[in-house]
Amino acid sequence: MEAYRITRQKTVSLQGLSRITYIEIMPVHNVDILVCGAISNLYARMIEGQGIELIAFISGNFRDVFNAYLNGTIMVNYSMLRL
């Protein structure tokens, strides 16, 4: 994404894969940003360690969340203590 414009979009099936495998294949598929719900510190650090921007603890309808991200109005209502 550049300047709030989608430059590429891809759907990848993660069915049957472990969480570790999810994280390992993200760079293969050029994932830059991951917007997700709840996530543990361990997985969050692993994802960020791949150079992926992580926006966690987000819920809602996909289109609403996506538009909020594009508009810069996405709100995170929870913060995890980073140890």
N, C-alpha and C positions, 0 to 999 in steps of 0.2 A: 504494500500500500504506500502511496506517495501522496502527501498533502491531502489526506482524507479522500483519496480516490482509489478504488480497487484496481490493482494492476494485474492480479491473477487470483483465481479462485478454483479450488479443487475439493472434491469429496473423496475421502479415503475410508474404506471400511475397516473398522478396528475390531469387528466381531471376532471373538475367540482369542484375542491377543491379551497378554499380561500387561499390567500397568508399566512395567519396566520396558517392554517392547514398544508400547505407545511412545514412550519418551525417546527411545533409541531411533525410531523411524521418523520422528518429527523433522530433523535436519535433512533427511533423505528426500522429504517432500517439501522442503523449503518453507517450513512453518516459521513465521516471523513473530506472530502474536497468538497467544492462547487465552481465550476468555472462558472461564469455567466456574463451576460451583465450588463446593468445599474441596480442599486439597491439603494434604499433610505437609509439614515443613520439609520432610525428606524429599518428597516428590517435587515440591516447589523449588527447592534448591537445585535438584537435578535438571529441571526444565530450564531454569534461569542460567544454569551452568552451560547449557547448550546455546546460550545467546538469544533465547526466546523471551520476548516480553510477556510477562504473566500478569493477567488481571483476574484475580480470584474472588470467590464468594459473590458471584453475580448470578442472579436467577431472573427468569422471565421468558417471555415469548422471544424466539430467535430474532425475528425482524425488529422488535422493539429494542432489544439489547444491541443488535448490530447498528441500528440507526443512532442509538445513544452514543455508541463508540465513534461513529463517523462524525457526529455533531459535537463531540468532545464533552458530552453531558453524562457519560456513564458514571455512576456513583457506587463506590465500594463502602458498604456499611459495616464492615468487620475488618479487624486487623489482627494478625497473628504475631505473637512474640517471637522474634527471631533469635535463636540461641546459637 
